[in-house]
Amino acid sequence: MYKRILLKLSGESLMGEQQYGIDENRLAAYARQIKDIAALGVEIGIVIGGGNIFRGLSGAGKGFDRVKGDQMGMLATTINALALSSALSSAGQKARVLTAVNMFPIGEQYSKWKAIEAMQNGEIAILAGGTGCPYFTTDTGSALRGIEIEADVMLKGTRVDGIYTADPEKDPNAKKFDRITYDEIYDRGLKIMDLTATTLCRDNHLPIIVFNMDKEGNLLKLITGENIGTLVYEK
């Protein structure tokens, strides 16, 4: 079982069946799953996207200044972090929001040491605001935070159950990988994360597991050793 994980959650997944914003039922389901693995003693850091509210790159395509658009995206991730923190508290699980830029009293300013202290004290460390810099995705923020907090693995929760040869939502003939190397991802041009994030993980020996977080119970199954999702590893 992993001692410490970095869980990357998709902002879009928080919409549930809605077209925008946060689905309270999906949020509560995430909180239950996270609480279940925290009860096993797993130390948990979480990075959550903001695509359910605003995505900086999409905004830039509609005329927003890219830097301002990315800053708006950072605020969107912080809104989601606060929502997840509230849901965890309601479920009886302590959580602490740490932000990449100073937003006190909304959250404490992130540092590796604060995040590790929180996790060692049994709190969920929710790491908001991406990297704090424009031009970086929350995938890259997840890779960076996972490396910084010395996580054993990055768990990338998505709405599909792993990595496929093609988009399984568009191609019914797509085949799922149980395991795949970083080199194979590059060679096949698979876009599980942006190139910067994937390279950061590879160069710093941080394995990734891509799995379906929207199916309740999957996170616990993965942590307890069941073959869930797709493992990305070095040769």
PyMOL commands that set and color helices and strands:
alter all, ss='L'
color gray80, all
select helices_A, chain A and resi 12-15+24-38+56-61+66-90+112-120+138-148+182-188+195-203+218-223
alter helices_A, ss='H'
color red, helices_A
select strands_A, chain A and resi 4-9+43-48+95-99+108-109+124-128+153-158+163-164+176-177+179-181+208-212+230-233
alter strands_A, ss='S'
color yellow, strands_A
deselect
rebuild
show_as cartoon
